[in-house]
Amino acid sequence: MKIVFLDVKTIGEDMDLTGFDELGEVVKYGYSAPEEVPERVTDADVVITNKVPINENTIGTAKNLKLVCVAATGTNNLDKEYLDRRNIAWRNVAGYSTETVAQHTFALLFYLMEKLRYYDDYVKEERYVNDIIFTHFEEYFTEVYGKTWGIIGLGAIGRRVADIAKLFGANVIYYSASGRPAQEGYHQVDFDTLLTQSDIVSVHAPLNEYTENLMNREAFAKMKPTSIFLNLGRGPIVVEQDLYEALASGQIAAAGVDVLCKEPMSEDNPLRAIKDSRKLIITPHIAWAGVEARTRLVAIILKQIREFFECDILQ
């Protein structure tokens, strides 16, 4: 068996991948441009990728290919109709990053809510040395307790964020963009209600026809001027120009973003213009990438390959 990693750097060079060596020949490429893929997968039995497009143009030459493993939950990069026509199986990985994404959601929130950059700078710039009083009130902050937290997308991550928010004393409501029935134990509302009532809005939804450009100028206009917006879902759920205008005009108080429409960040991204860390923090798509989460990811992919070929042999 030949296993080809097309973009292994997206998993992290600190991950132990020796388990794959037990299955056969393993070839690892740090990154693969689409035009490089055909030659690299010609004799592959298994392809492992995160973001590389998998379609007729990239894997049409792969005559031995039996399984494509996506090192992520999202499968937007797969042409599933083509894979079906070729009788090539595919697997993605779900549930591995729930804890780390939920944790990062609160990291972004507290950074913004408690003005941590400002207070760290205040001390590091020596302004606290021999100050007049023992504390400093220049930037105020409030509690999560008693706030209304609106969640867009109540999957595994959304539910975990909701449960933690409740422990902090927040009133949690959620909106299902796809219109799924209400989930027991959680308060479902319509979109306008979520926007107008929430002090914190966090996105944990997939990108699809219901969520693309969901957070636009009209949506931000309905939010409270004191509200904090967090996007831990997918970049294109947000119209970035509209988010920029909402922040620049004070329509909303602050935003924390881990995903962008184009990644890595493009030069023409309007959010680049906002340098005030009290208004905006952007992290480079790292919410999913805790060490434990990536370790689980690797273990799940390894198990998927083993189980697939064991079943194949049995058949």
Order of alpha helices (4+ residues) and beta strands (2+ residues): beta-beta-alpha-beta-alpha-beta-alpha-beta-alpha-alpha-beta-alpha-beta-beta-alpha-beta-alpha-beta-alpha-beta-beta-alpha
